[in-house]
Amino acid sequence: MKTFAKFEIVGRVGKIKEVGTTLRVSIAAEYGKRDNNGDFQSRPFWNEVTIFNENVIKWAKENVATGDLVRAEGTLRQSDWEGKDGETVYGMTLASDAFDNYSLAIRKQIERGSQDA
């Protein structure tokens, strides 16, 4: 039986930053709800995904911007290291191997529509 640890996030891009040979993209997933008055209360949760693949990094740099609606999918990788005080610190890497930009597809569709007019 195959075993795995996967994630999928659909949300809006916050920051995009290069870290060494990787690209890190923060994505806000929205978990808002209506309060007792019927007003929508936003509750974004930020997740930072790391892209390792050179081709996906190049594509993302050229096609992804802050505010875009994206979908990231990949594997979870837990790591640990020794902190400044000598204690073990644990972290989680969201390693994205599939990255799509829904906003880009919408922009292209709008462009095609305006060319037909």
N, C-alpha and C positions, 0 to 999 in steps of 0.2 A: 504494500500500500504506500502510495506517495504521501509524504508529509510536507506541509508548507505553512508559512505565516504571511498572509497577504493583506494589503490595504487598498482602498479606493476612496478618493476624495474628489468631490465636485464643489468648486467654490471660486471665489474671486481672488486674484493675485494681489498680494501686498508688495513685498520687496523681492527683488531679484538680485542675487549677489554671487560673484565668482569667489570660490574658496579653493585655492590650489588649482587642481585640474578638474574640479567639480563645479556644478552650478546649483545653488540653493534657492528655492522658490518658496516663499511663505504664501499659504492659501487659507482663506477664511471660509469655514463651513458655517452656515447660518442655522441656528437652532432657536429662532425666535418664536414667540407665541403671543396670543392676545391676552391682555390683562383683564381684570374684572370690569373695566370701563369699555372694553372692546378695542382699545388701542394696541397696536402692534408694538411689542417690546423686542428689540433686536438683541440677540445673544450670539455674537460670532465667536467661534473657537478657532484659533490660529494653529496651523500645523506647518512645519517646514519640511519640504521634501528635498532630497538630494538626487541630482541627476549625474550619473557617472559616464554614460555613453557619449562619446565625442560627437557623433552625428546628431543625437537628440539635443545636446547642449548647443550646437551650432544652430539647429532649427529653432530652438526656444529663444536664443538671443535675437534672432531675426524676426520672430513672429509672435512673441508674447510681451505684453505690456501691463503695467499696473492697472488694476481694475478689470482685466479680461476675465471672462468666465472660462475656467479650465477644468479638465479631468486628469487626475494623476492616479496611476495604479502601479503597484510594485510590491516589494517584499519588506518585511520588518527585520531589522538586525539589532539585537541588543548587544551593547558593549560595556566594558567596565575599565576603569583606570584608577590610579592612585591620586587622590586629591591633595591639595596643599597641606592639609592637616594629617596626612598619612592614611586616612580612611578610604575605603573603596567607594567610588562614585559610579553609578550606573546611568547609562543613557540609551536612547533608542534612535536609530537611523531609519527614516522612511526612504528606502532606495527605490526611486521611480524608474521603471523600465518601459512604461507607456505613458505618454504625455500628449494630450489633445487640447486644442484651443477652440472652444465653441464660438467665441466672439469672432475669431478670424473667419470661420465659415459664414457667419452672419454678415460680416463686412463684405466678403467676396460676393455673396448673394445680392446684397444691395447694389454693389458696383455693377454686376451683370444686369440688374434691373434698370439702372440709370443709363446704361449703354444702349439698351433696347428702345428707350424713349425717344 
